[in-house]
Amino acid sequence: MFHSVTWSVAVAAFSGGVSIWLASTRYQFFRSLWIPTSQAKLEEAEKLVMKTVKSPFQQRQVEIGNNLYINTVHLHNNSQTARLHETNLVLLHGFGAGIGFWLLNLDHLSSKFRNVYALDMLGCGRSSRPRFQAKTVGESELFFIDSLEKWRQQEELDKIVLLGHSFGAYIAGLYAIKYPNVVEHVILASPVG
Ligand SMILES: *[C@@H]1O[C@H](CO)[C@@H](O)[C@H](O)[C@H]1NC(C)=O
């Protein structure tokens, strides 16, 4: 009889082998069967999870030039009586993440700030995914910092408060060093780098 531990090890070894095999580009077709997803499915999934947010919000694809877009969620609290921070809070998610990481924070933040923006960084979530051609650390950093700056200009935000989580905090710090006149505060939540 097949011992269950032996079985688990065999399954683990098999799935490990399969992922390595699928990771090689020669097997693109099988890979597409293994990970059956698309932009449309991503959008559908995003719509579903965004239902968690109770406050009204706008969502738009902000064009930052070169046919590149930044997926943006904007919450505007128009209350005249509430005591709100009259500022633009910009949320930068962490590595391999996206707007969805803030879903459970958005309502609360919107009750404190006039404007809250959550965006998918370039190359992440439903933002554009251009070929990543950076060769150096500096170039890699600019990929994120420059696209964030172009986004800010498009949105016509004179001043922002940047709240970055993890890798987003690393980018927030670099952005603040490069554009100190724009950034009112930087909030580093569990930063890396
Ligand atoms: C605006 O802020 C007030 C006060 O904090 C809060 O009660 C209200 O729910 C907020 N409205 C929106 C749309 O977030």
The ligand as a MOL file (V3000), in Angstrom:
LIG
                    3D

  0  0  0     0  0            999 V3000
M  V30 BEGIN CTAB
M  V30 COUNTS 14 14 0 0 0
M  V30 BEGIN ATOM
M  V30 1 C -16.9060 61.3790 4.8750 0
M  V30 2 O -16.3940 61.5700 6.1740 0
M  V30 3 C -17.3790 61.4420 7.1910 0
M  V30 4 C -16.7470 61.8310 8.5090 0
M  V30 5 O -15.6630 61.0560 8.8440 0
M  V30 6 C -17.9190 60.0190 7.1840 0
M  V30 7 O -18.9190 59.8850 8.1760 0
M  V30 8 C -18.5010 59.7110 5.8220 0
M  V30 9 O -18.9030 58.3780 5.7560 0
M  V30 10 C -17.4610 59.9710 4.7420 0
M  V30 11 N -18.0780 59.8310 3.4390 0
M  V30 12 C -17.5290 59.0920 2.4790 0
M  V30 13 C -18.2710 59.0880 1.1940 0
M  V30 14 O -16.4980 58.4620 2.6250 0
M  V30 END ATOM
M  V30 BEGIN BOND
M  V30 1 1 1 2
M  V30 2 1 1 10
M  V30 3 1 2 3
M  V30 4 1 3 4
M  V30 5 1 3 6
M  V30 6 1 4 5
M  V30 7 1 6 7
M  V30 8 1 6 8
M  V30 9 1 8 9
M  V30 10 1 8 10
M  V30 11 1 10 11
M  V30 12 1 11 12
M  V30 13 1 12 13
M  V30 14 2 12 14
M  V30 END BOND
M  V30 END CTAB
M  END
